Amino acid sequence: MKKNILKFIKYLLSDKPFLFGVFVIMVMIIFAIFGNEIAPYDPTTTLPGKDRLPPSGEHFFGTDPMGMDVFSRVITAPRTDLTIAITSSILSFLIGVPIGVIAGYYKGFGSKLIQRVMDLIQSFPIFVLAMILVILLGQKTSSVIFVLTFLFIPIFFRLARSEAIIVKEKPYIVAAICIGDSNRAIIFREMIINCYQSALSEVSVLMGWSILLTAGLTWVGAGIRPPTPEWGSMISIGGSVVITGQWWAAFFPGLFIGITVLSFALIGEGIERYIVVARMK
């Protein structure tokens, strides 16, 4: 196990796109933790008479139509966005994979019922369903985390179930069944560990997707409410004045979303490349 971890680390350290993604996400995590201390202005306070100011030495990213400092809000927004992205993705991973493995191992009525429930969830447009659920539960961070976790579980369920069906036919699983190992021991000692690997790269991708969904929900008024710093709400506020030439209020939060989502994708691709290489050896 220790040897495999060292190989994993050594491989990823040679993957430049992966390292770039990690570097950007580490910077965002620093902003999430220390953003309020770094920010030159209170990100939730309106500055009287200073609305729609262009970028300058006093306000690096300018001010928005509400008179709030855009730079201060951009670097404190990761506290909300990363909390939602990381928590919802990890929770759905930890819940979806075991359920998928169990459904793939057993082939009875219960397995089919779980599969149909997951199909039902995925039959709805994910953004529309997320919007309805967040509005019903309340527009707060915990509600968005719960809704995204609920919507992402079927994704990991399908990945893990497909992998479990293949792993179940492996010689070591067949041998474990023949020597009388219990189903619980086989599932939790042998199968889940192997099935987690195929879903691991998807965690990072869904973190980026979470940020996009959160921003989209806020854009249509169903996400995090202002003045809480959140990139989507900043784009919503700044988007109304882009046509009149005040581009900065929407551009900088959009830029941070793009860079962050790209970085999560690069991390996911790096992990996926390692898994492919490891399986070929």
MIGUBA-488531 format. One record per residue (C-alpha): residue number from 1; x, y, z. Coordinates in nm, 3 decimals, decimal comma. Last residue first. Example, Ala and Ser with C-alpha at 12.3 -4.5 7.8 and 13.67 -1.06 7.14 Angstrom:
+-----+---------+---------+---------+
:   n :    east :   north :      up :
+-----+---------+---------+---------+
:   2 :   1,367 :  -0,106 :   0,714 :
:   1 :   1,230 :  -0,450 :   0,780 :
+-----+---------+---------+---------+
***
This chain:
+-----+---------+---------+---------+
:   n :    east :   north :      up :
+-----+---------+---------+---------+
: 281 :   0,146 :  -0,239 :  -1,589 :
: 280 :  -0,153 :  -0,127 :  -1,795 :
: 279 :  -0,365 :  -0,073 :  -1,485 :
: 278 :  -0,112 :   0,168 :  -1,337 :
: 277 :  -0,096 :   0,373 :  -1,660 :
: 276 :  -0,477 :   0,408 :  -1,672 :
: 275 :  -0,495 :   0,502 :  -1,303 :
: 274 :  -0,216 :   0,758 :  -1,346 :
: 273 :  -0,391 :   0,918 :  -1,643 :
: 272 :  -0,713 :   0,941 :  -1,441 :
: 271 :  -0,535 :   1,115 :  -1,154 :
: 270 :  -0,386 :   1,370 :  -1,393 :
: 269 :  -0,721 :   1,420 :  -1,568 :
: 268 :  -0,889 :   1,494 :  -1,235 :
: 267 :  -0,622 :   1,744 :  -1,137 :
: 266 :  -0,648 :   1,915 :  -1,475 :
: 265 :  -1,029 :   1,936 :  -1,442 :
: 264 :  -0,999 :   2,092 :  -1,094 :
: 263 :  -0,758 :   2,347 :  -1,239 :
: 262 :  -0,991 :   2,431 :  -1,528 :
: 261 :  -1,280 :   2,489 :  -1,284 :
: 260 :  -1,060 :   2,720 :  -1,076 :
: 259 :  -0,929 :   2,918 :  -1,373 :
: 258 :  -1,276 :   2,965 :  -1,522 :
: 257 :  -1,437 :   3,062 :  -1,191 :
: 256 :  -1,157 :   3,312 :  -1,121 :
: 255 :  -1,204 :   3,469 :  -1,465 :
: 254 :  -1,580 :   3,496 :  -1,413 :
: 253 :  -1,519 :   3,669 :  -1,078 :
: 252 :  -1,287 :   3,911 :  -1,261 :
: 251 :  -1,509 :   3,980 :  -1,563 :
: 250 :  -1,839 :   4,055 :  -1,388 :
: 249 :  -1,745 :   4,370 :  -1,195 :
: 248 :  -1,470 :   4,454 :  -1,446 :
: 247 :  -1,692 :   4,514 :  -1,750 :
: 246 :  -1,833 :   4,854 :  -1,655 :
: 245 :  -1,893 :   4,960 :  -2,017 :
: 244 :  -2,268 :   5,022 :  -2,024 :
: 243 :  -2,342 :   4,670 :  -2,153 :
: 242 :  -2,140 :   4,522 :  -1,867 :
: 241 :  -2,364 :   4,698 :  -1,612 :
: 240 :  -2,621 :   4,425 :  -1,540 :
: 239 :  -2,357 :   4,154 :  -1,550 :
: 238 :  -2,185 :   4,294 :  -1,242 :
: 237 :  -2,452 :   4,187 :  -0,995 :
: 236 :  -2,506 :   3,845 :  -1,153 :
: 235 :  -2,132 :   3,796 :  -1,198 :
: 234 :  -2,080 :   3,878 :  -0,831 :
: 233 :  -2,361 :   3,639 :  -0,732 :
: 232 :  -2,188 :   3,361 :  -0,923 :
: 231 :  -1,849 :   3,432 :  -0,766 :
: 230 :  -1,977 :   3,422 :  -0,409 :
: 229 :  -1,914 :   3,682 :  -0,140 :
: 228 :  -2,226 :   3,692 :   0,082 :
: 227 :  -2,393 :   4,026 :   0,004 :
: 226 :  -2,583 :   3,877 :  -0,166 :
: 225 :  -2,788 :   3,554 :  -0,163 :
: 224 :  -2,641 :   3,214 :  -0,236 :
: 223 :  -2,839 :   3,030 :  -0,501 :
: 222 :  -3,184 :   3,058 :  -0,659 :
: 221 :  -3,159 :   3,408 :  -0,807 :
: 220 :  -3,095 :   3,302 :  -1,167 :
: 219 :  -2,725 :   3,391 :  -1,142 :
: 218 :  -2,701 :   3,231 :  -0,797 :
: 217 :  -2,807 :   2,895 :  -0,937 :
: 216 :  -2,562 :   2,931 :  -1,226 :
: 215 :  -2,273 :   3,016 :  -0,994 :
: 214 :  -2,352 :   2,717 :  -0,774 :
: 213 :  -2,377 :   2,495 :  -1,082 :
: 212 :  -2,042 :   2,618 :  -1,214 :
: 211 :  -1,873 :   2,572 :  -0,877 :
: 210 :  -2,020 :   2,225 :  -0,841 :
: 209 :  -1,894 :   2,133 :  -1,190 :
: 208 :  -1,541 :   2,218 :  -1,080 :
: 207 :  -1,578 :   1,996 :  -0,776 :
: 206 :  -1,739 :   1,738 :  -1,002 :
: 205 :  -1,418 :   1,712 :  -1,205 :
: 204 :  -1,212 :   1,663 :  -0,890 :
: 203 :  -1,433 :   1,381 :  -0,766 :
: 202 :  -1,444 :   1,216 :  -1,110 :
: 201 :  -1,077 :   1,118 :  -1,084 :
: 200 :  -1,157 :   0,900 :  -0,783 :
: 199 :  -1,440 :   0,705 :  -0,945 :
: 198 :  -1,222 :   0,438 :  -1,109 :
: 197 :  -1,010 :   0,404 :  -0,796 :
: 196 :  -1,301 :   0,359 :  -0,556 :
: 195 :  -1,396 :   0,035 :  -0,729 :
: 194 :  -1,078 :  -0,143 :  -0,619 :
: 193 :  -1,111 :  -0,049 :  -0,252 :
: 192 :  -1,487 :  -0,116 :  -0,260 :
: 191 :  -1,438 :  -0,469 :  -0,393 :
: 190 :  -1,194 :  -0,637 :  -0,155 :
: 189 :  -1,246 :  -0,560 :   0,211 :
: 188 :  -1,586 :  -0,390 :   0,206 :
: 187 :  -1,763 :  -0,605 :  -0,052 :
: 186 :  -1,586 :  -0,934 :   0,015 :
: 185 :  -1,616 :  -0,900 :   0,392 :
: 184 :  -1,986 :  -0,814 :   0,371 :
: 183 :  -2,053 :  -1,106 :   0,136 :
: 182 :  -1,896 :  -1,343 :   0,385 :
: 181 :  -1,582 :  -1,534 :   0,291 :
: 180 :  -1,654 :  -1,900 :   0,223 :
: 179 :  -1,342 :  -2,027 :   0,051 :
: 178 :  -1,523 :  -2,025 :  -0,285 :
: 177 :  -1,645 :  -1,665 :  -0,250 :
: 176 :  -1,291 :  -1,543 :  -0,178 :
: 175 :  -1,163 :  -1,740 :  -0,479 :
: 174 :  -1,425 :  -1,580 :  -0,707 :
: 173 :  -1,318 :  -1,238 :  -0,577 :
: 172 :  -0,950 :  -1,318 :  -0,634 :
: 171 :  -1,024 :  -1,451 :  -0,983 :
: 170 :  -1,202 :  -1,132 :  -1,101 :
: 169 :  -1,571 :  -1,174 :  -1,192 :
: 168 :  -1,693 :  -0,939 :  -0,916 :
: 167 :  -1,448 :  -0,675 :  -1,040 :
: 166 :  -1,641 :  -0,633 :  -1,367 :
: 165 :  -1,985 :  -0,592 :  -1,206 :
: 164 :  -1,824 :  -0,373 :  -0,939 :
: 163 :  -1,680 :  -0,136 :  -1,200 :
: 162 :  -2,021 :  -0,073 :  -1,357 :
: 161 :  -2,173 :  -0,027 :  -1,010 :
: 160 :  -1,899 :   0,213 :  -0,903 :
: 159 :  -1,936 :   0,441 :  -1,205 :
: 158 :  -2,317 :   0,433 :  -1,190 :
: 157 :  -2,329 :   0,509 :  -0,817 :
: 156 :  -2,070 :   0,784 :  -0,854 :
: 155 :  -2,297 :   0,970 :  -1,096 :
: 154 :  -2,613 :   0,879 :  -0,899 :
: 153 :  -2,464 :   1,047 :  -0,585 :
: 152 :  -2,405 :   1,379 :  -0,766 :
: 151 :  -2,764 :   1,507 :  -0,741 :
: 150 :  -2,800 :   1,440 :  -0,367 :
: 149 :  -2,459 :   1,591 :  -0,294 :
: 148 :  -2,553 :   1,895 :  -0,503 :
: 147 :  -2,878 :   1,939 :  -0,308 :
: 146 :  -2,718 :   1,898 :   0,035 :
: 145 :  -2,433 :   2,139 :  -0,042 :
: 144 :  -2,676 :   2,398 :  -0,183 :
: 143 :  -2,893 :   2,370 :   0,128 :
: 142 :  -2,594 :   2,407 :   0,362 :
: 141 :  -2,481 :   2,722 :   0,181 :
: 140 :  -2,815 :   2,901 :   0,208 :
: 139 :  -3,109 :   2,969 :  -0,020 :
: 138 :  -3,378 :   2,767 :   0,154 :
: 137 :  -3,486 :   2,404 :   0,125 :
: 136 :  -3,763 :   2,460 :  -0,132 :
: 135 :  -3,561 :   2,714 :  -0,334 :
: 134 :  -3,258 :   2,484 :  -0,327 :
: 133 :  -3,470 :   2,188 :  -0,442 :
: 132 :  -3,627 :   2,373 :  -0,736 :
: 131 :  -3,294 :   2,514 :  -0,860 :
: 130 :  -3,118 :   2,179 :  -0,829 :
: 129 :  -3,396 :   2,007 :  -1,027 :
: 128 :  -3,371 :   2,268 :  -1,303 :
: 127 :  -2,991 :   2,243 :  -1,313 :
: 126 :  -2,985 :   1,863 :  -1,319 :
: 125 :  -3,243 :   1,820 :  -1,593 :
: 124 :  -3,458 :   1,535 :  -1,455 :
: 123 :  -3,400 :   1,172 :  -1,561 :
: 122 :  -3,093 :   1,154 :  -1,337 :
: 121 :  -3,301 :   1,129 :  -1,019 :
: 120 :  -3,527 :   0,865 :  -1,174 :
: 119 :  -3,230 :   0,660 :  -1,294 :
: 118 :  -3,090 :   0,663 :  -0,939 :
: 117 :  -3,424 :   0,540 :  -0,806 :
: 116 :  -3,432 :   0,272 :  -1,077 :
: 115 :  -3,085 :   0,151 :  -0,978 :
: 114 :  -3,182 :   0,133 :  -0,612 :
: 113 :  -3,486 :  -0,078 :  -0,705 :
: 112 :  -3,276 :  -0,308 :  -0,923 :
: 111 :  -3,034 :  -0,376 :  -0,639 :
: 110 :  -3,318 :  -0,437 :  -0,393 :
: 109 :  -3,489 :  -0,681 :  -0,632 :
: 108 :  -3,183 :  -0,903 :  -0,657 :
: 107 :  -2,854 :  -0,881 :  -0,844 :
: 106 :  -2,606 :  -0,824 :  -0,561 :
: 105 :  -2,248 :  -0,722 :  -0,628 :
: 104 :  -2,326 :  -0,429 :  -0,856 :
: 103 :  -2,585 :  -0,282 :  -0,620 :
: 102 :  -2,342 :  -0,317 :  -0,329 :
: 101 :  -2,066 :  -0,152 :  -0,530 :
: 100 :  -2,295 :   0,132 :  -0,636 :
:  99 :  -2,412 :   0,195 :  -0,279 :
:  98 :  -2,049 :   0,197 :  -0,162 :
:  97 :  -1,951 :   0,442 :  -0,440 :
:  96 :  -2,242 :   0,683 :  -0,404 :
:  95 :  -2,207 :   0,768 :  -0,035 :
:  94 :  -1,835 :   0,847 :  -0,008 :
:  93 :  -1,830 :   1,008 :  -0,354 :
:  92 :  -2,145 :   1,212 :  -0,286 :
:  91 :  -1,989 :   1,336 :   0,038 :
:  90 :  -1,659 :   1,420 :  -0,133 :
:  89 :  -1,825 :   1,615 :  -0,415 :
:  88 :  -2,067 :   1,806 :  -0,192 :
:  87 :  -1,798 :   1,905 :   0,059 :
:  86 :  -1,535 :   2,009 :  -0,194 :
:  85 :  -1,761 :   2,219 :  -0,415 :
:  84 :  -1,974 :   2,384 :  -0,145 :
:  83 :  -1,678 :   2,473 :   0,077 :
:  82 :  -1,481 :   2,576 :  -0,230 :
:  81 :  -1,750 :   2,825 :  -0,339 :
:  80 :  -1,819 :   2,974 :   0,005 :
:  79 :  -1,463 :   3,027 :   0,128 :
:  78 :  -1,357 :   3,078 :  -0,235 :
:  77 :  -1,558 :   3,408 :  -0,235 :
:  76 :  -1,304 :   3,588 :  -0,013 :
:  75 :  -1,057 :   3,657 :  -0,295 :
:  74 :  -1,325 :   3,781 :  -0,538 :
:  73 :  -1,507 :   3,993 :  -0,278 :
:  72 :  -1,198 :   4,188 :  -0,176 :
:  71 :  -1,101 :   4,237 :  -0,541 :
:  70 :  -1,452 :   4,358 :  -0,633 :
:  69 :  -1,471 :   4,629 :  -0,366 :
:  68 :  -1,838 :   4,695 :  -0,293 :
:  67 :  -2,020 :   5,005 :  -0,427 :
:  66 :  -2,344 :   4,826 :  -0,515 :
:  65 :  -2,278 :   4,864 :  -0,889 :
:  64 :  -1,940 :   4,687 :  -0,842 :
:  63 :  -1,602 :   4,834 :  -0,752 :
:  62 :  -1,269 :   4,817 :  -0,935 :
:  61 :  -1,047 :   4,509 :  -0,961 :
:  60 :  -0,741 :   4,661 :  -0,790 :
:  59 :  -0,939 :   4,923 :  -0,597 :
:  58 :  -0,698 :   5,189 :  -0,469 :
:  57 :  -0,433 :   5,132 :  -0,735 :
:  56 :  -0,704 :   5,132 :  -0,999 :
:  55 :  -0,967 :   4,910 :  -1,162 :
:  54 :  -1,275 :   5,111 :  -1,268 :
:  53 :  -1,521 :   5,260 :  -1,012 :
:  52 :  -1,877 :   5,135 :  -1,052 :
:  51 :  -1,991 :   5,245 :  -0,703 :
:  50 :  -1,766 :   5,458 :  -0,484 :
:  49 :  -2,004 :   5,719 :  -0,340 :
:  48 :  -2,053 :   5,528 :  -0,015 :
:  47 :  -1,844 :   5,206 :   0,007 :
:  46 :  -2,085 :   4,917 :   0,054 :
:  45 :  -1,972 :   4,651 :   0,302 :
:  44 :  -1,982 :   4,276 :   0,239 :
:  43 :  -1,625 :   4,225 :   0,118 :
:  42 :  -1,479 :   4,444 :   0,398 :
:  41 :  -1,187 :   4,615 :   0,230 :
:  40 :  -0,815 :   4,543 :   0,176 :
:  39 :  -0,879 :   4,165 :   0,159 :
:  38 :  -0,585 :   3,964 :   0,296 :
:  37 :  -0,735 :   3,901 :   0,643 :
:  36 :  -1,079 :   3,815 :   0,504 :
:  35 :  -0,922 :   3,589 :   0,242 :
:  34 :  -0,718 :   3,387 :   0,494 :
:  33 :  -0,887 :   3,048 :   0,480 :
:  32 :  -1,067 :   3,064 :   0,145 :
:  31 :  -0,785 :   3,267 :  -0,009 :
:  30 :  -0,536 :   3,002 :   0,103 :
:  29 :  -0,767 :   2,738 :  -0,045 :
:  28 :  -0,772 :   2,930 :  -0,373 :
:  27 :  -0,392 :   2,938 :  -0,377 :
:  26 :  -0,386 :   2,564 :  -0,313 :
:  25 :  -0,635 :   2,517 :  -0,598 :
:  24 :  -0,406 :   2,709 :  -0,835 :
:  23 :  -0,098 :   2,508 :  -0,734 :
:  22 :  -0,282 :   2,175 :  -0,761 :
:  21 :  -0,399 :   2,257 :  -1,113 :
:  20 :  -0,051 :   2,359 :  -1,219 :
:  19 :   0,087 :   2,039 :  -1,068 :
:  18 :  -0,164 :   1,831 :  -1,267 :
:  17 :  -0,074 :   2,011 :  -1,589 :
:  16 :   0,297 :   1,945 :  -1,513 :
:  15 :   0,271 :   1,569 :  -1,445 :
:  14 :   0,610 :   1,465 :  -1,304 :
:  13 :   0,495 :   1,517 :  -0,944 :
:  12 :   0,190 :   1,305 :  -1,031 :
:  11 :   0,404 :   1,000 :  -1,107 :
:  10 :   0,611 :   1,028 :  -0,790 :
:   9 :   0,300 :   1,073 :  -0,573 :
:   8 :   0,128 :   0,764 :  -0,718 :
:   7 :   0,446 :   0,559 :  -0,697 :
:   6 :   0,481 :   0,658 :  -0,329 :
:   5 :   0,117 :   0,565 :  -0,266 :
:   4 :   0,168 :   0,227 :  -0,434 :
:   3 :   0,471 :   0,152 :  -0,215 :
:   2 :   0,277 :   0,241 :   0,100 :
:   1 :   0,000 :   0,000 :   0,000 :
+-----+---------+---------+---------+
***
